[in-house]
Amino acid sequence: MLSFAMISGEGATRAVIADARSLAESLPPGRSRDELLQLGDEAEAYVNQLADLCHKGMVRWLYSHAGIWLYD
């Protein structure tokens, strides 16, 4: 079974999200900070959803319906 980490770099994606959160925390309170933190939360939710689908073996179905072919 393929894992999300093997397909798209789950660890790298989570690292980018962590960097965005660190950047947001360094900003003064305000709209930009709040928006960046919200985007980080949304991105993390999507990563978690994709990782869960991969764990359930749904990744091949998702990719095949998107016209993306995976090779072992």
C-alpha positions as CSV (number, residue, x, y, z in Angstrom):
1,M,0.0,0.0,0.0
2,L,1.2,3.5,-0.9
3,S,1.4,6.1,1.9
4,F,0.8,9.8,1.6
5,A,4.5,10.3,2.6
6,M,5.6,8.3,-0.4
7,I,3.3,10.1,-2.8
8,S,3.5,13.8,-2.0
9,G,5.9,14.4,0.8
10,E,3.6,14.6,3.8
11,G,6.5,15.6,6.0
12,A,7.5,18.4,3.7
13,T,4.0,19.7,3.5
14,R,3.6,19.7,7.3
15,A,7.0,21.5,7.6
16,V,5.8,24.2,5.3
17,I,2.6,24.6,7.4
18,A,4.7,24.8,10.6
19,D,6.9,27.5,9.0
20,A,3.8,29.5,8.0
21,R,2.5,29.3,11.5
22,S,5.9,30.4,12.9
23,L,5.8,33.3,10.5
24,A,2.3,34.2,11.6
25,E,3.2,34.1,15.2
26,S,6.0,36.6,14.6
27,L,3.5,39.1,13.1
28,P,1.8,41.7,15.2
29,P,-1.8,40.9,16.1
30,G,-4.2,41.7,13.2
31,R,-5.9,40.6,10.1
32,S,-2.8,39.3,8.3
33,R,-1.7,37.2,11.3
34,D,-5.2,35.8,11.7
35,E,-5.6,34.9,8.0
36,L,-2.2,33.2,7.9
37,L,-3.0,31.1,11.0
38,Q,-6.4,30.2,9.5
39,L,-4.8,29.1,6.2
40,G,-2.4,26.9,8.2
41,D,-5.3,25.3,10.0
42,E,-7.1,24.7,6.7
43,A,-4.0,23.3,5.0
44,E,-3.4,21.0,8.0
45,A,-7.0,19.7,7.8
46,Y,-6.6,18.9,4.1
47,V,-3.3,17.1,4.8
48,N,-5.0,15.1,7.6
49,Q,-7.9,14.2,5.3
50,L,-5.6,13.0,2.5
51,A,-3.4,11.0,4.9
52,D,-6.6,9.4,6.3
53,L,-7.8,8.5,2.8
54,C,-4.4,7.0,2.0
55,H,-4.4,5.0,5.1
56,K,-7.8,3.6,4.1
57,G,-6.5,2.6,0.7
58,M,-8.5,5.3,-1.2
59,V,-5.6,7.0,-2.7
60,R,-5.5,4.9,-5.9
61,W,-9.2,5.6,-6.4
62,L,-8.7,9.3,-5.9
63,Y,-5.8,9.5,-8.3
64,S,-7.4,7.4,-10.9
65,H,-10.4,9.6,-11.0
66,A,-8.1,12.7,-11.3
67,G,-6.4,11.0,-14.3
68,I,-3.1,10.6,-12.4
69,W,-1.4,7.2,-12.7
70,L,0.6,5.8,-9.8
71,Y,3.3,3.2,-10.2
72,D,4.7,1.0,-7.4
